[in-house]
């Protein structure tokens, strides 16, 4: 039915990257559309709407004069110097960018597929005589998001209708009526819904009306919202290229089994600054805990640097592949992958958003840590390196049925150098003395 038809799914950044790569190869729009599961019309509309004239790495001729008046033009001194030669002959300045009378004939090839110059052979040699038009994924994605945001701003009705609606609402509120009652009792008089009305009242767009005029608004406290200034940077889109979950799944099964799952465990929100970096070694089920001074990418990089120094030259064989989520503390991908000397030491892969089960073993092992450090009841700022050593010793000495009732500590001696275990204070605990209760670190438990 017409009323149940769903809106078209917007193109994602990955879709636009696939479109750009296809255009660079010279693929037909129909083939590109099949690759991303969309229609050819959608791809053609995307290229025609979200193009740019900035080459951004494409091989182009930058000093070409493409003005249609080039042969007969006698304009001089556009650069405001004492030069007397015609500007069209100047080798220091390109008059196309200075002359207000510049004209260029449109390229007839841009009126048909692929509607851009990404794979056009005319760009080679001396270049073509028309303006460039390229499709670039990141620019197209930002332009589309900005257009979508602009389309949702403002009030979707003419000023006269809005003023009449405000007058109707004012009369109803004066009689103690609720916004929902006013809208239902005056069909056609209010061209927007109740949620929009609340937004207008909160944004000072409803004339003299405000939220205080509503019958029940004064009974509720304003909801707290995180400020934009306090938000941490997310993983850059460019850093996700080749590091997504799909790329991790394309690895050899042996490499996937040898991966290390990385995550962070935080304390009381808004109170504790310290957090714990967890590294779960899939191969042997071993769990490393590193205390960080704060939840930042710099602290994570410093912890990995220290781990590399302690482990030694075989660091890449054990920690060569890291699988983590898209938390802001893992934003410095290049620095995590490369050591202080600039050499690559490991590869980082990211799980899909809100898909914690993709590194489920690390998430399950957090339960054992939380038995020692209960959520909301532990002062993380009171923790020390000695506490982390105790937690690692007891958690890794805990025997597991999934491993044939062998503890990870028994297998760690064959994989980790003795110096590394000593450096982090990890030692084997008798199975009868393993303690996974808050009593292991009583000084960090908050007294409620």
Helices and strands as residue ranges (DSSP letters): G 2-4, H 13-25, H 29-36, H 40-49, G 87-89, G 95-97, G 108-111, G 121-123, H 137-151, H 159-174, H 179-185, H 194-202, G 211-213, G 217-219, G 228-230, H 237-240, H 245-249, H 253-257, E 260-266, E 275-281, E 286-292, H 297-311, H 315-319, E 321-324, G 328-330, H 333-337, E 347-350, G 356-359, H 360-372, G 380-382, H 385-396, G 401-403, H 408-415, H 418-423, G 431-433, G 438-444
